[in-house]
Amino acid sequence: MKKQYRTVIIIAVWILLWQLAAMVINKRIIFVGPAEVAAALAGQAVKVEFWVTVCRSSMRICGGFLAAFVLGVLMGILADRCGLLREFLEPAVGLLQSVPVASFVILALIWIGSENLSVLISLIVVFPVIYRNTLQGMKSADEKMLEMARVFRIGPMRTFLYIYRPALMPYLISASRIAFGMAWKSGVAAEVIGVPDRSIGEKLYMAKIYLSTAELFAWTLVIIVISRVLEHLFLLVLGMFDVRRGR
């Protein structure tokens, strides 16, 4: 059986199990089936505000992710070249990884307000993942190739492109797969706490207030779909820089 058919069958089975669970529980205020969620999503999708909300939240969260990605790669490369910088950054990176997201959200809400809260939280959550994987990728470069580059006096740019880049890309791709999902989870959680206008977090919060379980499930489905689509697009672009591509 082809993979596409297997995927369709697996998804269909999970939807069926979802519907059976809704029928067994039989309390729409607690749990709803796929039909109710599809109806709620269809009702939202015809509204202009729905698309404005999706775009605004996506721009904030993806903006935070991209800022963290660029900063993490640059600081990781610099830290690999400079041991003092690596030691200086280590406590800060460890702190970012250890402090609960909720604590950062509350502090950031005090500092910058709710409008750009998800940008900062996504950046804070993603940066340590990209930074540490960049360090590991740089350290995994072939020492013999680096020695050859020094002997033949190959410039820093060519050394990076032809020796460091092939070692670094697998780490960045793997880190991006993990970090993109983390960015969306933390970004939406920040929006739920900060409740900025026209955000997915606001819609989730209002669905909870009005006990609209179908809308809550519908917006959750939107988050899953949008995050996976954008993650796939980002990985496609990132893959263009991977020299192993097409092998």
Salt bridges, closest charged atoms under 4 A:
GLU49 OE2 - LYS203 NZ 2.77
ASP80 OD2 - ARG81 NH2 2.96
GLU90 OE2 - ARG132 NH2 2.81
GLU115 OE2 - ARG56 NH2 2.94
GLU115 OE2 - ARG60 NH2 2.91
GLU147 OE1 - ARG150 NH2 2.92
GLU191 OE2 - ARG60 NH1 3.70
GLU231 OE1 - ARG228 NE 3.91
ASP242 OD2 - ARG244 NH2 2.69
